[in-house]
Amino acid sequence: MTTSTNNLHDKYKNISDIDIILIQDAEATSDILDPTTPGISGPDITLSELHDLSSCINTYYRKGTFLPDGLTDHGLATCKAFYNHVLDNGGPIPLVYLVVSSPQTSAFQTAINILPSFDAEGPFHIPGLLVGNHPEATICFPVDEMKVYTHPGLQDSDARAVPPAVYKDYTYQEPRDEVSYLKVNGGATAGEKGFVNSQATVDVTNLVWPGNVRPERSRVADQMAYPVLAEYEASARATRQWLREWAVKVIRAHQDLGLEGCPRIIVVGHGGQFNFLTKKFFCDVRQAEDDPSKWEWKGPTRMKHLGVSTWRFKEVEDGVDFDEAELEEMPICEAGLWYRGVFPGYRNLGVDEEWGDQGRREVDCKAGQWEWIRKAAVEMRRFAVGRTEVLKALLGWTGAREFLDEYFPGWEEEEVEDGQS
C-alpha cells in the first residue's frame, strides 16, 4: 500500500542510516554437483546406497543436494581465510549490532565461522548483556554464545537441498540443539572434492527464530509442493519487513548508546534468495557457446562464495509503497570503497550491471531463475515419489549410526561377520 509519511510514526525516519551487509554462504555439500564424480547419484539414491555411505564414510557421491547439507572442509577453510583478510585490511568491521543468517546449516555455519570479522555491539547478541567496547558494556567480544537470528524467508530458493533434522544432545548439562551431516572435502580438485571424510555435528542452539518458535521438521509433502512465484515474493516481502523492524531496533540502540558511525546488520545467506530479498536479479549470464553474440542465463547469482554486497533500506516517503520495505544497493562512491578494501569478494552488483554487455542486460534474469527453481522442484518431487522412504530417512537424519539402527537393525553384527569391524 502507498502510504503518506503523515500516517506513519517517526520510528522509520532514519531507516536509511544503517548498512545491511549481505554475505553469500561458503561452499556446502549441496554445491558438489560434479556429474563426473563416481558414486551415488542424487535423485536415484537408495536405502542400500545410504547404508553403504553411512557404514563406510570414506566414499564418493555425485550430488550433495539430496543429502543433509553443511559446509565442506574447503568451505570451512575459506571462512578462516575470509576473517583473516578482513582483520589484515582494516577490520574488524565496527558497530555490528545484529548477525542474521538463513536457517540452512551452511549459512549458519558460515555466520559463526566468520564472527571474528566483526566488532559486536549492543544488546542483541546476548540478550540481557550489553556487548561492545564502550564503558557501559558488560562484555567486549563473546563468540561462543552469540545469537544468530534467522527468518524462514531467507532459506535458499533452490528446493533441492535437504535440511538436517534438529535434535537434542543431552550429553551437556544444558541440552543443546544439534544437526548432523556427512562432511566432504570440497574445493576444486575433481577427483577428491566429493570424498566424504567425516560425519560432522553443528550446534544450532544459538540460532534464534522469530518469536523463538522453531518450525516443525520438513515433511515429504513439503518437498512435493510445486513452487508459486507469488508465494516466493510474499515470503521475501515478509522477510524485508522483519529485517526493517530489526533495523529500527538497532538504530534506537545505537542512538541510546550515543555512539558515532554507521550501525550495521550482517545477513549471511544465498545468492539466489538475495535476488528475491532485494528485488534485483543479478544472475549469472554468459555468452552462448554456439553463438557468442547471444547471452544465456546460467545460474542464480554472480556472487561467489563469501561474496559481499552492501544495501540500505529506502527512506519512507510520500508515494513509496511502505509494505514493500525495499532495499537499494549502496553507491560505490559512498562507503563502498572502504568495504571493497576490507572484504574479499566485495562487488557492487549495480555497477557490474550498468557496465556489462548490452546483450547480457537484455536477458530476463528473473524468468531464468524461476525456470531453474521450477525444474529443481520437479526433480525433488520425482525423488519424493520414487524414493519416499529415502527422503523420509534424510528429512529425519540425526546421524549415520541412528540411520543404520532404524533402517538396518543388526548392521553391526553383519559387519563383524563380514570381517569389516
Order of alpha helices (4+ residues) and beta strands (2+ residues): beta-alpha-alpha-beta-alpha-beta-beta-beta-beta-beta-beta-alpha-alpha-beta-alpha-beta-beta-beta-beta-alpha-alpha-alpha-alpha-alpha-alpha-alpha
